Each structure stands twice: as structure tokens, then as C-alpha cells.
Amino acid sequence: MKFLLILLLCLPSWVSAQIYEWQDKSGNRHFSDRSYPEAKIINIKPGYGFYRVKTVYDGDTVVLEDGRKIRLLGINTPEVQHRDKMADAGGEEAKHWLINKLQNSKVRLVTDAEKTDKYGRTLAHVFTEKKEHINVSLVAAGLAEISIYPPNLFYVDELVKAQNVAEKARLGIWQRPEYAILPVSHLNGEGHTGWTRMAGKVVGIRNTRKFIYLEFSPQFDARIERKWLSLFPDINGYLGKNIEVRGWLNKSRGSFSMLIRHPSAIKFPL
């Protein structure tokens, strides 16, 4: 039995283990991950590991007792105050919600294609012991917007559905003036800080080796990486249409651009 325990501990958490069991002439039971004559297969699924949350850093980042910093996948919450930067509208509300939800509790993690980000944080979907999907719950409460970074595409449908409901009900950030849609024609030389919603008519489409650009005006475009085009509908279908794009503005040579990573960041007005 000790061998079985050691073997299970060595298995990756996502594997459904295939273990062989047999008895020797003395009646002793043996286990192995390799087949033996007259051995029978026993199927064992390793259990989930649960971890206690030590600190809630902000609405989408927590620190576990083992020291790992976890960045919740697929979502973004407004920033909280740190150093000389003021909090974004709704940032403290998201953080306090997460503190109340996770204090004195344990969570399990579900990772995706990318295990960590450039800051060394573990990227994960977080579930409580009561099976609540925290990432989705934050979006459903209107405390976070979805922010999909391919190739991490787990639970996209659930996140999009939750956001559609929260946005329609004008919950949380969806009722705040700070996150109202900004017409492209109102974009000035200072741009707009933080997560932004821009709307206007796509008047042109431009191709480069790396990007497809949806051009709204000489001052603004939205760009899509070619390697993720398969996730989008026909790009030409945006031409001549009034759409909303969501993300962060980047300034270059006096004009602004927004990187669109997933079609969920493009909305047609109702």
C-alpha cells in the first residue's frame, strides 16, 4: 500500500491514474503502473489539492500560505490604491468582496495553457471548497470584466455569459460613469487611463505581418494578432460597422491603439 501511495503522489494532478493490482503466492497485494500477469486494472483519480488563502492583494490577485501569488485567469478588476496611484472606481469594492468570500477558507486551482505570467504569478481559475468558481462570481457581480488572453481559453463561455447578465442588469462597474463608453470622436491627446470602452465606426482595415488593424480614425485603431485570427469571425464583417472595443489604450506617434486578444472584447451596439 505504501507503494501505491507513493505512486499516486508522483502522478500529475490532471491524470486519471491507471494502476495494476495483483497478489503473489503468499497472498500479498502489489500495485504498479506496469502490467503484470494476472494483474487487474484499478482506476484511481487523484483528489484535488486545496490551499488556504493568506492575503487578498486586490480583486483579482491573492497570495496562498505557501507563498504563491495567484492571478485569477480570464478577468480583470479595477486597481486598488498602491504607492502614489489612486484606486480605480470599484477597485476597493472588488477587493473587499474577495476578502469576505475567501477569509478562513481554502481554494483549489485550475490552471490553463500558461501556468505563470511574466511577473511569476500562477495563473488560475479559483474554486472554493463549496465549488464556487470565484472568477465567474466576480464577473457575475459586476466587480470584474472579462479579459481573455489566448491560449488560456478555459471557462470562456461561462465568463462571457456571466458578463452579459451583469452588464444587462447594470451591476457594479456597468453602472459607473468611469466605465461608460467613450466615442472615438471624443478621444483627446491625453487618451484614457485604465481599462476603457471605445466605440465608433470601422472605416478601414489594414494588414501587417503581425497584426490586422481595425481603423476608426486617424487617431485610433484596434489591432488583432494574426496568430489568433481563427478565434474571430470574418474580420471584413467589421468594416463599415459601428462597434465597441474594450481594453487598454497604447499611445504611439500621437495616435492610440488597443490590442484586442479575443472576440469577447468586441461588441455590437444593441
N, C-alpha and C positions, 0 to 999 in steps of 0.2 A: 504493500500500500504506500510505503514511503516513496517508492519509485514512481508510482502514479502521481503523487502529489508534486514531486519534482518536475515530472514531465509536463503537467498542466501549467505549472508556473512558468515554464520556458516557452509555452505556446503564445503566439501573438494574440492580442485580445479580440481580434476580429475573426479568428479561425474557429470553425466548428471542428473540434478535435476528433480524429478517427483513431481509436485506441483498440489494441488487440488484447484479449484476456484468455489465459489457458491455465490448466492445472498440471502439475508434474505428478509423477507416480506416488509421491508421498502426500498428495492432496494439497500441496501449497499453491496458492494462486499467484500468477505472474501477470504483469502488464507491460506492453511495449507499443511503440509506434510502428513496429515492423511485424509483418505477418509470420506466424509460426504454424507448423502442422497442428490441425485440430483446434486452432485458436478461433475465437468468435469476436466479432466486432462489437464494441460498445461505443455509442456516440455520446460525446460529452461536449456541452457548450460552456466554455468558461464564463464565469459571472462577471458582472461589471464591477469596476473599482470606483468607490465613492471617496471624495476628498472634502475636507472641511475648508470653508472659505475663511481666510484670516482677515482680509481687508477688501473693502469695496473702494476702488480707486476713483471710478466715475461710473456713469450709467452703462458703459459697455466694456469695462475692464475691472477684473478682480485679481486678488492675489491669494493663492492657496497656502495652507500651513506648511507645505513642503517647499515654499519659496517661488513656485512657478507663477508667472504673471499670465493671466488668461485674457485674450482679446476675443470678445464674442463675435462669431462669424456672421456675415450677411446683414449686419445692421450698423447704424451709426447713431449715437446720441449726441445732443449738444454738449459743448465743452463746459467743464466746471472751472471756477476761478483757480488759477495757479500762477505763482510768481507775480508778474505785473500784468497778466492778462485777465481781463474781466470775464465773468461767466457768460456763456451764450444763454439766450432765453430758453428756459426749460431744462438746462443742464443740471441744476441742483435738484429739481423735481425728479428727474430720472435716477440720479444717484440715491436719493432718499428712498425711492420706491425699491431699488435693488437692495439697499441695506435692510429694509423691513422684510423683504422677501427671503433673503439668504442668511440673515443672522441666526446663529445657533442651528444651522442646517448643513447637510452635506450635499455635494453635487457629483454627477458623473459627466464625463466629457465625451463628445463625439467629434472627432477630427475629420478633415476633408483631404483633398489632394495635397494641399500645402499645410504642413504641420506647424510652421512658425512664420512670423513676418520678419521684416528687415531689422526690427528692434529686438528680436529674440523672444518675443511673446508667443505663447502657444495659442494657435487659432482653433477655436472650438465652438460647437453648439453645447449649451449647458442645460442639463436636466436635473431637477430636484429628485429627492427620494420619492416624492409623490407623483413623479413622471411629468411634471410641468416643464414645458420647453420654454426656458426663460427668454431666449432670443425672440421667439414668436410672441410671447406675452408682452414684452416691452413694445413691440410694434403694434399689437392689438390695443394697447392702452394709449397709443398716440404719443409715447415717450421717445420713440426712435423711428427713424426712417430706414427703409431697406437700402443696403449698399452692397451689391453683389460684385465680387471680384473673381471672375473666372481664373483658373479652372475649378474654384470652390463653388459647387452648384448644389450641394445637399440642401434639401428643405426649401428650395426656391419657391415652389408652388404654395407652400404653407405661408411663407413670408409675404408673398405678393397678395394672397387672399386676405391676410390679416391687415395689411396696409390699406387695401381697398375699402375694407369695412371701417377702419378707423378714420380714414380721410373723408369718407362719405358722411360719417357721424360728426365730423369736425372735433375730434378728440385731441387733447394735448396740443402738440405743435401745429396741428392743422387748423386751429382757431387763432393762432398767434400772428399778429401783423408782421413780426420779424421774418416769418417764413411765407409771406404772401408772394404770389407770382410777380416777377419783375419783367415788364415788357422790354424786349431788346432795345426798343427805341428810347427807353429811359436810362440805358446804361451810360454812365459818365466816365470820365477819365480815371476816377478813383476805383471803379469796379464795385465789388461787393464782397465782404469777407465771409468766411464760413460757408456752410452748405447753402446752396442757392437754387432757386427755381426761376428759370428764364423761359420766356415764351415769345414766339414770333413766327414769321413765315420763312420757310426754307426756299431761298431764291436761287441757289446753285449747289452743285455737288462737285467737289474737287478730289482728285485721286493723287496719292503719292505712293512711294514704295511701301511705306509702313502704315499709312492712315487713309481713311476715307473722311473727307470733311463735309459736313452739312453747313452751308454758308447762309447766315441770316442777314448779315450786313457787313460793310467793310470793317466794323469794329468787333464783330462777334461771329464765332463758328463753334460747332461741336464736332469732335473728332472721335472716330471709332477705329480701333486697331484692326488691321486686316485679318490677323490670326483668329479673331473672334467673330468674324462676319457670319459664320454658319449659325450663330445663335440668333441673328436678326432676320426679320422679314426682308423682302427685296428693298434695298436701300433707295432705289429710284422711286419707290412708293411714297417717300417723304417729300419729294420735290414738289414745290408749289403748295404744300400743306402747312397749316398753322399747327404747330406742336409746342409742347413744353418739354424742356430738358432739365435734368436735376443733377447737381454735383457741385464741384468746386471750380472757381474761375482761376485761370492762369493768364498772366499778362506777359505779352511779348511784343516788342516793337510798337507799342502804342495801341495794340488791339488785344482782345480777350478770346480765350479758347476754353472749352470744357471737355474733359475726357469722359466719354460715355463707354462704360465697360460692359453693360448688359441692357437688353431692350426694356427692362423694367424701369430704366431711368429716362425713358421717352414716353410721353403721354399725349394722346389726342384730346383736345378740349371736349367737354360734354356738349 
